[in-house]
Amino acid sequence: MAFLGRTFGSVRSPFSTLCRTAARSYSSEPTRDKSVPYEKKLQKQDGASSGPTKPLPRSADAVVIGGGSLGCQTIYHLAKMGMTNVVLLERDRLTSGTTWHTAGLLGQLRHSDVEIELLAHTRNVISKDLEEETGIHTGWIQNGGLLLANNKNMLDNFRRLISLGKVYGIESHLLSPAETKDLYPLMKVDDLCGSLYIPGDGTMDPAGVCTALTRAATARGAAVIENCPVTGIQVRTDDLGVKRVKAVETPHGTINTPCVVNCAGAWADKLGEMVGVKVPLISMHHAYVVTERIEGIQNMPSARDYEASVYLRLQGDALSVGGFEPNPIFLDEVSDSFIFHLFDYNWDVFTQHIEGAINRIPVLERTGIKSTVCGPESFTADHKPLMGEAPEVRGFYLGCGFNSSGMMLGGGCGRELAHWIIHGHPERDMYGYDIRRFHKSLKDNQRWIRERSHESYSKRYSVVFPFDEPLASRNMRKDPFHQVLLEQGCVFQQRNGWERPGWFSQEGPAPVKDYDYYGVYDFKEHVDYKYRELLAREYTFDFPAHHDVIKNECLSCRRDVAVFNMSLFGKFYLTGPDAKKAADWLFTADVNKKPGSTVYTCMLNKSGGVEADLTVSRLQPGAANLPLAPLPDGDVYYLATGGAVAEHNWNHIKTVCQDQGFRCQLMDHTEDMGVISIQGPKSRDVLQELLDTDLSNDAFPFFTHKVVNAAGHQVRAMRLSFVGELGWELHIPKDSCLPVYHAVMAAGAKHGIINSGYRAIDSLSIEKEHRHWHADLRPDDTPLEAGLAFTCKLSSLIAFQGRDRLEKQKEAGLRKQIVCFTIDEQVPMFGLEAIFCNGVPIGHLRRSEYGFFINKTIGYGYVRNPDGGVVTNDFIERSEFTLERMGVTYKAKAHLKSPFDPENKRVKGIYA
């Protein structure tokens, strides 16, 4: 028998006999017949047929490939939503890839309202729905969860979770070390600050869950076919040149289908290669050990020790011990023959988990190891799944890359994926999981995939801070201003691969260095790394260290003038014979004003949810002048979209135009132009020296644009403001960016011009009530709910996507509405704080920043009527609201209009 205490030399001899035979085994070849703590009831029996378990149908409305957690959840929810002519194909037996050996943990609290809802649905499915529908027990055990805090930051992190959990009715308790000991007597607590106990957490049996899911799906008419590998996927090209799924090929026949769902887990990238779809994931060894019986462990909650990066899952009268190490073993490829297999357990790599577990549960030092489990798991660059329709091929959906969380997220994600397939979009805001969140240049960049996946994996149990930035795979996309801003102390953020200005340090340049893997894999960890040191000072739940620096950037914009580099904007041209039809259908606002006009608008999904907000400028037909104007082919529109979400916006436009059959072209000139925005009371004085046009209100009104000369260079000047000040954006061909920038800074010197970054934009824009898409404006919000009814041409007769849903909502009244809140106390809020109405939790803040001009913390959140009725302005005005921040309640004032410049005088150049 091996003892946990013998796996490291500080206690006894270096290794037990078992450990010595397994030590330094880095093989990726599978080892058969390993023991896992579940019944192997889904494994192939000796002598079983090697052919498919059912005849293949000739056609299906959708074919799901992969019989793991996501595949089974997806076909179950497709059938439950009424799409019953669907097939699941599994190459061997259900769960035979990676699902069969997963730990099966399910927690309820996350730093995301969407993830909390996804987890809640999974919990309902496995703890209630499936057993009622099939009579099969899923192995659900509600033994609770215990999250451990070794420091104040982690304890504050737990307090944030508790506040958000109150909105969703999730019971949780913050325990002292002594109370933690009372709950879990075997636990060492003298190095803890406290813990978070969540009684409703639990565990499940992967095989039992998948069996019940497929039983319920087949009862509704779906087909589940095992022993049937996929050998190819046929693709056709339609009349518009669009690639679409046509059929699935197997050794046993072909199934005609317009829809394939890639739930192939660690093999999902291979399936994508069949149709030219890039699936950006990478596989790694992921391991745990199962102990022998431990006296007194029965009925204990499953625990997570974040400092040690280890979990302790209750396994009857034993524990499963695993975690996320800083030096995971990468797998360049997982063999197709890897079926119900495991790797040898690598003690060199995984001993750190054992050591952390023994520190927390000392009795483990004298406890034997019953079995070791080491299998492949697929991981992604941001530790979020890959879901949705692939941009390269219509009808090819992804449901993979679940980062060892496929069981716990499976129910919620399976439902959303089914809704996506049937209705064309998910029901919730799934942008954080949508494959379209990644720019096309990143998805097959192996350096980016490997580095970012490593960093995300190794930080799995780290504290989630509001201003966290990755160190891996930086400097992937840089605009023409990057170097000159770096020299002036710019501290960059990373968004969609772009390096964008965060704020400007007074301590000199802080370049982002190549990724050092935090010193593992024989990499030398960077020393005297100023960028990392600056970030570290921001990692707090109090006001960050550079609060006053950002304050100065904000107030300089409000009082004088500031320049913002916004070059990561997506910059698209829409033209072609049907461009006007496309613009009418795509955009909620009437963008067909006279040429020279610019319109702020939304784009919606079929349910009226906001898929994007952007500006659309109608161009004067004329000669091509790229990149400032394309060769016109009918009407021409210039679209400027948020840079962090530009890939999503691009694909939304393309998809809608394809679905409607519009003959138009969408051209991407994002990389060909830079953008600087000059904002503030003195912006006109600065720019009038440089631009060869009259900048007066009459000559150059708000929401208009012109091609002009700036210091001898042609640029497109657009009178817009995202910060609520007089100002212009200059859209500049990349070769002219630096000359124009230097001219602006020279002209602005006597006016006190400074560089400002996106941290300042976040503060300035929230003061002015401007929305941030994917924060206080999402696909599960309508423009009416978000206070953007003014962007909708409902008074016209022009049809647009989602209009019918808005008209019904307007008639019925709003069930939720966005509200601006301010508090008098000088405390920071970051979003996710709970909103209480007359003492009842009714929502949470989607976004919060400190407003330096009004000198208050500002937050935006959607509120509901506790009685379930319509939310009206009168309801908001007569209700009493409070916000809860980390367990402390603050009285909040609700605003129906922006607390800053509610009459919009400043953008018109009217200053008192």
N, C-alpha and C positions, 0 to 999 in steps of 0.2 A: 504493500500500500504506500502511495506517495502522500506526504504531508505538505500542506501549503507552506508551513514554516521552513521547509527545507529547500525552497526555491531561491533563496538568497543567502549569501554567506555570513551575514552579520549575526545570525541566530545560531545556526548549526553548520554542519558540513555543507559545502556549496550547493550540491544537488543530490536528490535522492536517485535511486537507480533508474526510476522512470524518467526523471528529468534529464539525466545524463544521456539516455538513449535518444531523447527528442531534441536535445540542445543543438543550436546552430543549424537547424533544418530550415533552409530557405526555399525548399522545393515548392513549385506551384503545381506539381503533379498530384492528382487526387489519390486519397487513401480510402478504401472502402470500409464499410461495416463499422463506422464510428457510432458511438452511442450518443443520442440526444434525449432530452427529458420529455419526449412525447412518444405516443404510440406510432409505430410505422404502418398504420392501417391503410395508407394510400400507396405504399410501395408495390411494385410489380411482383406478383407471386411466381415462383419457379414453374416453368412450363406454360406460362400464360402466353397467349397469342401475341405476335409482334405486330399484327395489323391493327387498324383503327378499331376502336370499341363500338363505333356505329358507322353505318354507311354515310358518305358525304352527300349533302344536298347539292343540286345543280346551281342554286343561287341562294343568296342571303342578303338581307338589308345591311348587315354589318358582320364582319368576321373579327373576333377578338383573338389575338395570338398571344398565348402565354397563360398557363393555369396556376399562377401564383395568386397572391392576395389581390392585386389590382385587377388581374384578368377576371377572377371570380366575382369581385365586387362590381365590376363594370357590366358584365353580362347579367348579373342579378338585377342591377338598377335599370338597365335597358329594358329587360322583360317587365319589370315592375311599372315602368313608365309607358308600357304599351307596345314597344318594339319587340315583338316576339319572334320574328323570322331572323334570328341571330344565331351565330355559331361561335363557340369557343374551341380553338384548336390548341392542344397541348402535345408537344413532341414525345413526351413519355407519360408520366402520371402526374396528376395534380400535385402541386407544391414541390416537385422534384428538383427545381433549380436552386433557389435560395430561401424560399418561404419556409420550407420544412424545418430549418434549423434556427429560425429567428427567435429572439428572446420573448416576443409576445407581450411586451409592456404596453400599457395605455395610461397616460396621464391626461389631465383635463385642462391645465392652465398653460397658456403661452402668451408671449408678448405680441399677439395679433388676434384681433376679434374674429377674423376669418378662420384662422387655425383652431380657435376655441370651438367655433361652430362645426368645423369639419370633424374634430375629435368627438364632439358631442353626438354627432350623427353616427359615427362608427360605434360608439358606446351603446347607443340605442339599438342599433342593428344586432350587435353580438350579444347584448345582455337581455334583450327582450324580443325583438321582431323575429329573428330567425327561429328561436325555439317555439314561438307561437305558430309560425308558419309550417315548420317541418317536424317539430318534436325532437330535433337533434340538439343535444347540449353542445355548446361551442367551447366549453372549457373555461367560461368566464368565471373569474374569482375576484370578488371585490374585497381585496385585503388592504386597500389604501396605499397612498404614496407618501414618502417622507423625503423632503429635499433639505439638504444640510448646508448651513452657512458657516464659513470659517472667518468671515470678515464683515465689516459694516456695509460695504458696497453690495455684497450678495444679500445681506439682510434687507437692505433698501430695495433691492431687486425683487425680493419676495413680497415686500409691502406693496409694490406696484402691481404684482400679480393678484394679490388679495383684493385690491380695489377693483380691478377689472373683473375679477371673478364674481363680485357682488352683482354686477350688471346681468350676469348670466345665471345667477342663483347657484353658483358652485360653492359648496361649503369648504372652508379652509381655515386653518388656525395657525397663528404664529406662536411657536413654543420656545420657552427658555431652555437652556441646556439641561436643567433639572427635570423639566417636563418631558423633554426628549428622552431622557434616561428612564423616566417612569413608563413611557410608551414602549420603549425598546430597551429592555434591561441589559441585553448583551452588548449594547453599543457603548463605545468610549466617547465621552462628550466633553472632556476637559479642555479641548482645543476648539470647541464650537462657540459661536456667538448666539446660535439659535437654530431653529428649523421651521419648515413649513409643512404642516400635515394636511393632506387632502384625503378625507375618508373615502370619497367616491372613486378613486383611482383603482386600477386592477390589472389583471393579466388574463391572457386568453391562450387557447391551444390552436396553432395555425391550421393543423389538419382538420380539427373539428369545425373551425370557422369555414374553411373552403368547402368541406363536404356539405355543410348546411346551405351555403350560398348556391352551390350548383344544384342541389336538390330543389331549392325554391325556384331557381331559374328554369329548370327543365319542367317543373310542374306548370309553369306558365307558357310553355311551348318552345323555349330555347333549346338548342342542342349543344351538348358538351361532348367533345370527341377527343379521347386520349390516344396515345401511340400514333400520332399523326403529325410529323414535322412539316414545316413549310419550307419549300425549296425555291420558291420564286413568287414575285408579285407582278402582275401585268399592269401596265400603265398605258392609257390612251391620251391622245392630244385632241382637244375639241376644236371647234371652228374658230375660236378666238386665240388659239395657240396655247391654251391652258392645259397642263398635265393633270390627269385625274386617275384615280385608282379604277382598275377594270376587273381584276380577278386575282384570286389566290391559288397558287399551284402547290400541290403536294404529290408525293409518290403514289397516292391512291386516287387521284382525281383533281379536278379544278373546280373551284367555287366562284361563280360570277358574283361580284359585289362592288358597289360604289364606295364602300367604307371599310378600311382596315384600322384596327386599334392595336398599336404596338405596346403590349404589356410584357415584353420579353425580358425585363429585368437586366441582369448583367450581360445579356446577349442582344439588347435592344439596338446597339449601334450596328451590329451585323445585319439585323433586319432592315434598318434604315438604309444600309448600303445597297440593298436590292433595288431600291427605287431612287437612289441619289439623294436621300434625306440625311442631313448631318444630325447626329444624336450626340450632343456633347456631354458624355459621361465617362467615367473611368472606374475600374474595379479595383478593390483592395481586399486583403485578408481582413476579416473581422472575426473576433474570437471571444469565447468565454469558457470558464470551467464550471462544472457542476460538482458540488461537494458531497461528501457522505452525510449521513444524518447528523443534525446538530440539536442537541437537547435544548429545549426552550425557544427554538426559532419559530415554532408553529404559530400561525396567525399574525406574524409580524408584517408590517407594511413593507413594500419594496422601497428601497432607499437609493438616493443618488447623492454621492459625495462629490461636489463640484470641484473642490480643491484638488482632490486626487484623480478627478476625471474618471470615476468608476461608478458602476451601478451594482446593487445587491438585490437581485430579484428572488422573491420567495418562491421556492420550488418544493411545495409540500412540507417535508421536515428537513429540507436542505436549502442551499442557496446557489443560484447561478451568479457568477462574478465575472463581469466584463467591463469594457470602457472604451475610451477613445484616446489612444496613445499619440504622442507627438511624432512618432516615426513609423507610420503604418507601412505595410508591405504592398507596393503597387503590383497590379497584374496587367501586363500589356495585352493579354488575351485570355479568355476563359474558354476552355475546350468545349466543343459541342457535346462531347461524351461525358461531360461532368453532370451526372445524374445521381441524386441521392448520395453524393460524395462529399468528403471533407478533406482538408489539408492537414498535414501534421502540424501540431501545435508548436509554435516557435517560442520557446521559453526566453530566449534573449530579448525578444521584443515585448512579450506580454507579461513578464515577471513584474513590471511596474504596477500592473493592476492588482496582482496578488499582494504586493507590498502595501498598496493603499488600502486594500480590503482588510488586511490583518491589523493595520493601524486603527481602523474603524471598528472592527469586530474582533477583538483579540483572541477569542476562542478558536478562530479559524487557524491559528498557528498550530493547533493540535488536531486539526480536522483533516481527514483524508480526502483525496480527489477521486470522485466516482468516474468522471469522464471529462474529456476536453472536446471542445467544439470550435472548429476554425473553418469558415467557409467564405466564399466570395460575396461581396456586397457592392453595389454600384453607387457611386457618389458623383455629385455635380459641383460646379464652380461656386455656387452660393449656398450649397446645402439645402436647396429646395428642389422639389420634383420637376420633371419635364412633362408638361401636359398641353393638350390642345392640338389643333390642326397644324401640320407642318407647312411652312410657307412654300416649300418647293413643289409639293404634290397635293392637290386638293383631294380630300377624302382619306388622307393618311394621318391618323391621330396618334398622339403619344400619351402613354400612361406609364412612365418608367422613371428611373433615377431617384428612388425614394430615400436614399441615404440611411438605410437601416430603419426606416420608419413606415414601411409599407403596410404593416398590420394596423398600426394605430391610426394612420391617415386614410387607410384604404376605403372605409365606408363613406366618409365625406367626399373623398376625391372620386370614388367610383360613381357616386350620385352626380357630382358636377360634370364629370366626363360624359356620362349618359345624357345629361341635359344639353351639353355642348353639341353632341352628335345629332340629337333630335331637333334642337331649336336653333342651332348655329352659334350659340354662346352659352357660357355657364350661368347659373343663377346668381352666384356670388362673385365677388371681386377676386378672380383667380389670376390677376396679372402677375403676382409674385411667383406663380407656378407656370405661367404661359411660356411656351418655347419662344414666342415672339419677343420676350424681354431681352433676348441676347442679339446683339448685332451680328449680321451674317459673317463678318470678318473674324469673329471670335469663335464661332461654333466648330470650326475644324482646326483651330490653332492649338496644337498639342501642348505648347508651353503654358498657355493660359489655362487650359483644362487641368493640367497636372498641378501647377502651382496653386491655383485658386482652390482646387478640390482639397489639396493637402492642408492649406491654411484653414479652410472651413471645417474640415474633419478634426484637426488638432484643437480648434477652438470651440468644439461642440458644447462643452460644459462651461464656457467662459461667461462672465457677466455681459449682458446685452446693454451697452451704453448708447445714449442717444446720438453721439457724434462719432461712432466707430467708423474707421476706414480700413480697407484691406491694405496689406503690404505686398501681397503677391501680385505678379503680372501687372505691374504698373507701366505707365508710359507707352501703352499700346496705341493710343490715338492722341495726337497732340496737334493743336491749332497753331497758326503762325505767330501768335503772341506769347507762346509758352515760355520761351527762353527769356525774353525781356521782362516778363512778369516774375519769373523765378528769381532773376537778379534783384528784383525789388522786394523780395521777401514773401512772395506768394506761397501760401500753404495750400496745396492742391487737394481736391477731392476727386474720387473716381466715380464716373457715372457712364454706364453703357460703353465702357472702354476708354472714354474721354478723360483727360485730365482737365478739370475745370477749377477756377479759383474758389477756394473756400474762404480764406481771409488773408490779410497781409500782416506778417509778423514784423516787429521792429528789431528783430535779432539777426537780420541778414538772411541770405539764401538758405533754404532747407530742401535740397533736392531729394527726390524719392530714388532710392537705390534699388539695384537688382535684388530679387528675393533671395534671402539667405536660409530659408527653411528653418528659421529659428535655431540654427546651429546643429541640426541633425543631418544624417546621411553624409557625414564628413564635410559638410559646408562649414565655413568659418562664419560665426555670427558677427554681424556688424557691430563695431564699437563707435562711440561718439557719433551716433546716428541722430542728427538733430531733428529730422522729420518725425521719427518715432518718438523722440522725447517730447516734441510739441504736442503730438497726439495724446500721449500718456497724460498730460496735464488736463486734457479735455474729458478724461474718463471719470465722470462723477455724476451724481444725481443732484448736486447743488449747482449754483451758477458756475460755469466753466471758467478756467483760468484766463481765457482771452475774452471774457465778457466785455471788459472796457475797451478792448481793441475794436470789437464789432460795434460797440456803442459809438465810437468815434466815426467809423465808416458810415453808420446810419445817419448820425446827426450832421455830418458833412454833406450828405446828400440832401437832407431836409433844409439845411441852411445855406449851402453854397452850391457845389456841383461835384458829382462823382462819376467815374467811368467804370462800367461793368463789361467784362469780356463774356459774351454770351454766344460764342462761336459754335458751341456744340448743338445749337438749334438744328433741327431737321429743316432742310430747305428744298422744297419740292416744287416742280411745275406740273400743272394739270392742263392739258390741251388736247385737241383732237375734235373730230366732227361732233361728238356727243358730250363735249366738256361741259357745256351749259346744263344739259340734262343731268349729268353726273353731279355738278355742283348743287343744283336744286335738290337732288335726292339725298346727297351726303350730308349737307350742312343745315343745321337748324335755323340759322339766320339767312336772310336774303342777301347773298353776296353779289348779286347781279346789279350792283350800283354802277355808276359811270366809271370808266377807267380812271385810275388814280385814287380810288377809294380803297380803304382797308376795313375789314369787318372782323370783330371778335365773334366766334361761333363755337358750337359744339358739334360733335358727331355722335350718333346714337346707335345702339343695337336695336334689334326688332322689338324688344320689350321697353324701349324708351330710356334705357340706362346709358349713361354718358361714357362712351368709349374714348373720347379725346376732347380737349379744347385747344383751340389754335387761332391764328389770324389768317385770313384769306384776303389777298390783295388782287384786284382785277387790273390787268395790264392793258396798256394801249397797244393795239395791233400795230406791228411795224417790223422793221428789219431785225434779224437776230443779233444779239449783243451778249453772247454768253460770257460769264455765267449770270449776267444781270437780266437777260431776257432771252428766251429760246426762239427758235424759228416757229412762228405761229402757224397753227393748223386749226383754224377756227378760234374760238375764245381761249384766252390764256389766263390762268390764275397762279399766283405765287403763294405757296403755303409755308408758313413758318410754325413749326411745332416744337414742343418741349424736347430738348436733346436727349434726356434720359429715357424717354419713351418713344423716340422717333421711329425705331424699328417696328414697334407695335402699331403706330399710326400709319406708317407706310403700308403695312400688310392689311390693316383694316380697310383702307381705301381701295387697295387692289382687289380684295375679296368682294367688297360690295359692288364694285364696277363689274367684276366677272359675273356675279350672281344676277345682276341686272342686264347684262349683255351690252353695256355701254362701249362704244368704239372711241376710246380715248387713250392717251398716253400719260403715264406718270413718270417724271424724270427726277432723279436724285442728284442735286448739286451741293449736298451738305459739305463735302470735302473741298469744294472749289471756292468757298467764300468764308470769310470771318465776319463776326458781328460784334460791334461795340455799341453800348447804350450809354448815352451821355444824359444824365438826369440831375435835376435840381433847379432852384430858382435862377441860377446864373448860367444855365445850359444854353439859352439863346444867345447870351453875350459871347460865350466861347465859340459857338458854331457859326455865328454870323460872320466872324472873321475868316472862316475857312470855306464856307459853302457859297457858291455863286448863284444863290437864289434868296429871295426875300423870305424870312422866317417869321413874319408877323402872323397874328391870328387870322387875318383876312386872307393873306396870300398862301399860308400853309396851315390849314386847320387841323385840328385833332382828327385822328383816324384817316389821314391821307398819306400819300407817298409820291416821290419823284426821283428820277435819275438825275443826279447833279454832279458837279465837280467839287471835290474836296481836296484842297492843296494840290491841284493838278491831276487828281485821279478820279475816275468815274465811280460813283457809289450809288446805291439806292438808299435814300434817306426816308425814314418812316416815322411820322410823329405818333409815337405810342409811349405808354408807360406801364410797367408792371409794378412800380413802386409808389405810384400816386403823385408824381411830380411833373412839372414841365420838362419835356425831354424828347429826344430823338434816338432812334436806332439807326446805325449806319451799317448796311450790308455791303461788304467790300470784297472784290476779287482778291484771292489770297496773295497774289504778288504785290498788291497795293496796301495790304494790311498794316505793315510796319510804318511806311511813310505817313499814312493817314493817322495812325495812333500817335506817332511822335509829334505831328502837327497839332493834334488835339491837346496833348499834354503841354506843349509849348504855349499854345494860345490860352490854356486854362490856368497856367501858373499864377498869373496875377489875380485870378479869381479863387485861388485856394483849391484847385482840383486835386482829387486823390483817386487812387485805385480802390475799388471795393469788390467784395466777393459775394458768393451765394449765401453765406451765413447772414450777411446784411440784407440780401434780397429776401430771405425767408422772414426776417423781422419786419422789413418795410412793407412787404406785400400783405402780411397778416394784419398790419395796422389798417391797410386800405381795403381789406375784405376781398382781396384777389385769391382765387382758388388755386390749389395745387392738385393736379390730377394724380390719382392713386393715394391721396391723403384725404382732403375734405371734399373731393370730387372723384367718384369711382363708377364703374359699370353697374353697380347696384344702387346708384342714386340717379334720379331723374333731374333734369334742369329745373323743374318746378320745385322739387324738394331742396335743391341746392341754391335757391335764390337767383337762378339764372333764366327766369321766364323771359326776360328782355332779349335773350338771344334766340328766341323761337318765333318763327313767322306764322304764329297761329291765327293772326288776324287776316292773313292772306289766304288765297286758295291753292297755294303751292304745296304739293305733296312732298314729304320727306320721310325718311326711314324713322319709325318710332312715333310718328305724329298721332296715329290712332290711339296709342297708349296714353300719350300726354293729354289728349282731349278727354278721354275717359277719366283720367286722374283729376283733371281740372274740374270736371263735373261732380265727381264723387267727393272731392276734398282730400287734403293731404293727411296721411297717417304718420308721416315724420317730416321734420323740417329742420334745416340747419339754423343754428343760433350762435351768435357771437357772445362770449362771456369775458368779463374782466373781473379781477379781484384786486382788493386794496393792498393786501399783504405783499411784501417784496420776497416772493418765493418763486422758483422756477417750476414750470410745467413743460412736459415734452410730448403730450398726447397719451391716450389710454387712461387718463384720470376719469373716475366715475362721475357722472352727472346725476344729481338727485333733484327731483321735483317734489316739493312739499314732503320731503323725507323718503320718497320712493325712488329707487334706482331706475332711470329711464334711458340711459345711454352712456356714452363715454366721449371724451374729446378725441377727435380724429387728428387734430393738429394743434400745437401750442408753441408760442414763442414769446419772448419778452419784447414789448413795444417800447422802444427807447424814447420816442418823441412824446407819447402820452404817459410814459413812465409807469406802465402797468404790464402785468402778465395777461396775455390775450389767448383765448382758446376757442376753437370752433368745434361743435359737435352737433349731431342730429338728435333731436328730442322727440319723444312719443308721448301721447297722452296716457297717463297711468290707467285711465278708465277704458282705454282702447278706442277712444273716439277720435274725431278729426282734430288736427293741430292747427289752431288759428292764431293770428297775431294777438287777439284778445286773450286767449289761453296763456300765451307766453308773457304778456304784460302783467297779468294778475297772479302769476305763479311765483313761488319763492324757490330759488335755485341755490344749490350748494355744489361744490366740487370737492372730491376727496382725493388728496394727494398722499400716498404712502401712509394711509390710516388717519390723516389729519383732515378735518373738514373746514372749508373756507366758504364764506358767504360770497355768492357771485351775482354780478349784475348782468342781466340779459339785454342785448342790444339788437334792435331790428334793423338798424343801419350802422354803417361803419362808424366806430368811435373817432376816427380820424378823417377830417375834411368830408363830412357827409354830403355836402353840396357840390363836390367835385370842382371846386374853384382852382385848385393848384394845377391840375393837369391842363387847365385852360390858360395858365399863366397869370392867374389873379391871386396876388399875395397881399395880405393886409399890411 
